[in-house]
Amino acid sequence: METTRSRDWRMAQKQRNKSRDVHTALLRFRREKNWKHLYLRSEKLLRAAQLGMEYPRKTRRQLAHQGMEELLSN
């Protein structure tokens, strides 16, 4: 038996199953991922950790100084 699925049938199905689309809307409206739109320092630290970045950026001199302090403290 062949079933005909016309445009009207598809529109009726869409209307009938509209309640299932709520979850896709929640996924669509997420927080900003653009670095410029992260205003709080805590948000930037969390995002940097997710991206595997170092924030705030440290110069080589600061890294060397920090390494020397760690060596001397151990």
Distance bins in CASP14 RR format, pairs under 12 A and 6 or more apart:
PFRMAT RR
TARGET T0000
AUTHOR 0000-0000-0000
RMODE 2
METHOD distances of the structure
MODEL  1
3 9 0 0 0 0 1 0 0 0 0 0 0
4 10 0 0 0 0 0 1 0 0 0 0 0
5 11 0 0 0 0 0 1 0 0 0 0 0
5 12 0 0 0 0 0 1 0 0 0 0 0
5 13 0 0 0 0 1 0 0 0 0 0 0
6 12 0 0 0 0 1 0 0 0 0 0 0
6 13 0 0 0 0 0 1 0 0 0 0 0
7 13 0 0 0 0 0 1 0 0 0 0 0
7 14 0 0 0 0 0 1 0 0 0 0 0
8 14 0 0 0 0 0 1 0 0 0 0 0
8 15 0 0 0 0 0 1 0 0 0 0 0
9 15 0 0 0 0 0 1 0 0 0 0 0
9 16 0 0 0 0 0 1 0 0 0 0 0
10 16 0 0 0 0 0 1 0 0 0 0 0
10 17 0 0 0 0 0 1 0 0 0 0 0
11 17 0 0 0 0 0 1 0 0 0 0 0
11 18 0 0 0 0 0 1 0 0 0 0 0
12 18 0 0 0 0 0 1 0 0 0 0 0
13 20 0 0 0 0 0 1 0 0 0 0 0
13 21 0 0 0 0 0 1 0 0 0 0 0
14 20 0 0 0 0 0 1 0 0 0 0 0
14 21 0 0 0 0 1 0 0 0 0 0 0
15 21 0 0 0 0 0 1 0 0 0 0 0
17 23 0 0 0 0 0 1 0 0 0 0 0
17 24 0 0 0 0 0 1 0 0 0 0 0
18 24 0 0 0 0 0 1 0 0 0 0 0
18 25 0 0 0 0 0 1 0 0 0 0 0
19 25 0 0 0 0 0 1 0 0 0 0 0
21 27 0 0 0 0 0 1 0 0 0 0 0
21 28 0 0 0 0 0 1 0 0 0 0 0
22 28 0 0 0 0 0 1 0 0 0 0 0
22 29 0 0 0 0 0 1 0 0 0 0 0
23 29 0 0 0 0 0 1 0 0 0 0 0
24 30 0 0 0 0 0 1 0 0 0 0 0
30 37 0 0 0 0 0 1 0 0 0 0 0
31 37 0 0 0 0 1 0 0 0 0 0 0
31 38 0 0 0 0 1 0 0 0 0 0 0
31 39 0 0 0 0 0 1 0 0 0 0 0
31 40 0 0 0 0 0 1 0 0 0 0 0
31 43 0 0 0 0 1 0 0 0 0 0 0
31 46 0 0 0 0 0 1 0 0 0 0 0
31 47 0 0 0 0 1 0 0 0 0 0 0
31 50 0 0 0 0 0 1 0 0 0 0 0
32 38 1 0 0 1 0 0 0 0 0 0 0
32 39 0 0 0 0 1 0 0 0 0 0 0
32 40 0 0 0 0 0 1 0 0 0 0 0
32 43 0 0 0 0 1 0 0 0 0 0 0
32 44 0 0 0 0 0 1 0 0 0 0 0
32 47 0 0 0 0 1 0 0 0 0 0 0
33 43 0 0 0 0 0 1 0 0 0 0 0
33 44 0 0 0 0 0 1 0 0 0 0 0
33 46 0 0 0 0 0 1 0 0 0 0 0
33 47 1 0 0 1 0 0 0 0 0 0 0
33 50 0 0 0 0 1 0 0 0 0 0 0
33 51 0 0 0 0 1 0 0 0 0 0 0
34 43 0 0 0 0 0 1 0 0 0 0 0
34 44 0 0 0 0 0 1 0 0 0 0 0
34 47 0 0 0 0 1 0 0 0 0 0 0
35 43 0 0 0 0 0 1 0 0 0 0 0
35 44 1 0 0 1 0 0 0 0 0 0 0
35 47 1 0 0 1 0 0 0 0 0 0 0
35 48 0 0 0 0 1 0 0 0 0 0 0
35 50 0 0 0 0 0 1 0 0 0 0 0
35 51 0 0 0 0 1 0 0 0 0 0 0
35 53 0 0 0 0 1 0 0 0 0 0 0
35 55 0 0 0 0 1 0 0 0 0 0 0
36 43 0 0 0 0 0 1 0 0 0 0 0
36 44 0 0 0 0 0 1 0 0 0 0 0
36 47 0 0 0 0 0 1 0 0 0 0 0
37 43 0 0 0 0 1 0 0 0 0 0 0
37 44 0 0 0 0 0 1 0 0 0 0 0
37 47 0 0 0 0 0 1 0 0 0 0 0
38 44 1 0 1 0 0 0 0 0 0 0 0
38 45 0 0 0 0 1 0 0 0 0 0 0
38 46 0 0 0 0 1 0 0 0 0 0 0
38 47 1 0 1 0 0 0 0 0 0 0 0
38 48 0 0 0 0 1 0 0 0 0 0 0
38 50 0 0 0 0 0 1 0 0 0 0 0
38 51 0 0 0 0 0 1 0 0 0 0 0
38 53 0 0 0 0 0 1 0 0 0 0 0
38 55 0 0 0 0 1 0 0 0 0 0 0
39 47 0 0 0 0 0 1 0 0 0 0 0
40 46 0 0 0 0 1 0 0 0 0 0 0
40 47 0 0 0 0 0 1 0 0 0 0 0
41 47 0 0 0 0 0 1 0 0 0 0 0
41 48 0 0 0 0 0 1 0 0 0 0 0
41 55 0 0 0 0 1 0 0 0 0 0 0
41 56 0 0 0 0 1 0 0 0 0 0 0
42 48 0 0 0 0 0 1 0 0 0 0 0
42 49 0 0 0 0 0 1 0 0 0 0 0
42 55 0 0 0 0 0 1 0 0 0 0 0
43 49 0 0 0 0 0 1 0 0 0 0 0
43 50 0 0 0 0 0 1 0 0 0 0 0
43 55 0 0 0 0 0 1 0 0 0 0 0
44 50 0 0 0 0 0 1 0 0 0 0 0
44 51 0 0 0 0 0 1 0 0 0 0 0
44 53 0 0 0 0 1 0 0 0 0 0 0
44 54 0 0 0 0 0 1 0 0 0 0 0
44 55 1 0 1 0 0 0 0 0 0 0 0
44 56 0 0 0 0 1 0 0 0 0 0 0
44 57 0 0 0 0 0 1 0 0 0 0 0
45 51 0 0 0 0 0 1 0 0 0 0 0
45 52 0 0 0 0 0 1 0 0 0 0 0
45 53 0 0 0 0 0 1 0 0 0 0 0
45 54 0 0 0 0 0 1 0 0 0 0 0
45 55 1 0 0 1 0 0 0 0 0 0 0
45 56 0 0 0 0 1 0 0 0 0 0 0
46 52 0 0 0 0 0 1 0 0 0 0 0
46 53 0 0 0 0 0 1 0 0 0 0 0
46 55 0 0 0 0 1 0 0 0 0 0 0
47 53 0 0 0 0 1 0 0 0 0 0 0
47 55 1 0 0 1 0 0 0 0 0 0 0
48 54 1 0 0 1 0 0 0 0 0 0 0
48 55 1 1 0 0 0 0 0 0 0 0 0
48 56 0 0 0 0 1 0 0 0 0 0 0
48 57 0 0 0 0 1 0 0 0 0 0 0
49 55 0 0 0 0 1 0 0 0 0 0 0
54 62 0 0 0 0 0 1 0 0 0 0 0
54 63 0 0 0 0 1 0 0 0 0 0 0
54 66 0 0 0 0 0 1 0 0 0 0 0
56 62 0 0 0 0 1 0 0 0 0 0 0
57 63 0 0 0 0 0 1 0 0 0 0 0
58 64 0 0 0 0 1 0 0 0 0 0 0
58 65 0 0 0 0 1 0 0 0 0 0 0
58 66 1 0 0 1 0 0 0 0 0 0 0
58 67 0 0 0 0 0 1 0 0 0 0 0
59 65 0 0 0 0 1 0 0 0 0 0 0
59 66 0 0 0 0 0 1 0 0 0 0 0
60 66 0 0 0 0 0 1 0 0 0 0 0
60 67 0 0 0 0 0 1 0 0 0 0 0
61 67 0 0 0 0 0 1 0 0 0 0 0
61 68 0 0 0 0 0 1 0 0 0 0 0
62 68 0 0 0 0 0 1 0 0 0 0 0
62 69 0 0 0 0 0 1 0 0 0 0 0
63 69 0 0 0 0 0 1 0 0 0 0 0
63 70 0 0 0 0 0 1 0 0 0 0 0
64 70 0 0 0 0 0 1 0 0 0 0 0
64 71 0 0 0 0 0 1 0 0 0 0 0
65 71 0 0 0 0 0 1 0 0 0 0 0
65 72 0 0 0 0 0 1 0 0 0 0 0
66 72 0 0 0 0 0 1 0 0 0 0 0
66 73 0 0 0 0 0 1 0 0 0 0 0
67 73 0 0 0 0 1 0 0 0 0 0 0
67 74 0 0 0 0 0 1 0 0 0 0 0
68 74 0 0 0 0 0 1 0 0 0 0 0
END
